[in-house]
Amino acid sequence: MAALDVRGLVAGYGPVQALRDVSLEVPEGTVVAVLGGNGAGKSTLLRAISRTLVFHRGAMTGGSVLLDGRPVHRLSAAGMVAAGVVQVPEGRQVFARMTVADNLRAGALGARGGRRAAAESLARVHELFPVLAGRARQRAGLLSGGEQQMLALGRALMARPRLLLLDEPSLGLAPLMSARIAEAVEEINAAGTSVLLVEQNAALALRLASRAYVLEVGEVTLSGTASALAASDEVRRRYLGVVDEDAAADTAGAAVGRPVLRRWSA
Ligand code: ATP
């Protein structure tokens, strides 16, 4: 059974319909990616699952979200965290004026297991991101972008998620830092947490995920194993930036006047 099963999801913001009939599954223990350009509806999808659309004046108006086969789309956002589904929103939203330690402590609020579990989680987060232990007393706003992304991830882990929803974790990060974050996601997944990852960086997402979906203007247009999608012309052209060499040669030819050469040589 899939850990997460989204069926026929419809969601939007007032008159704006951002998602139409979106269905996807995250099998237990896997990393699943959702690719798509700006405005495709990726953040809306994660917000609908985490029940946080209401904070953005949005609403889910159709479909269902099942966790282990149990409908969860009527829970509150806090209820969803208690059920083990935790979102790391886009843009590294840490509490800038609070210390790193307090940010992590805040992540444990509402988590199951009490103080002992929180201490265990903290040890795990520090093991994963040693820099957060070193900077525990610093204000989070002073961390670099990459360190803030680590803190955002660490804070989510403090809630002991069984399913992590990641919104563009590599956004705005230098390649080396993106790679470090990707490595951390792999380690988190290897320790048993399922991951639904939304990314514009398709190369990174397809490396991490076993399956992926392509979302375009609120609808799933392609889905399959990550390797099948990475090999598909559509994904290569639109999301991996691989140029179709024949088409490129034709365009370049036209640009430098190859049609004229053709006429002359005919
Ligand atoms: P990006 O990669 O640019 O963040 P996205 O794929 O995450 O894009 P969403 O942010 O989910 O896309 O946006 C989907 C649609 O919903 C867009 O048309 C967007 O303008 C609209 N939208 C998003 N948030 C709101 C909001 N708070 N109020 C009104 N419309 C919104």
Boltz pocket constraint, residues with backbone or C-beta under 6 A from the ligand:
constraints:
  - pocket:
      binder: B
      contacts: [[A, 13], [A, 16], [A, 17], [A, 18], [A, 36], [A, 37], [A, 38], [A, 39], [A, 40], [A, 41], [A, 42], [A, 43], [A, 44], [A, 45], [A, 56], [A, 57], [A, 58], [A, 200]]
      max_distance: 6.0
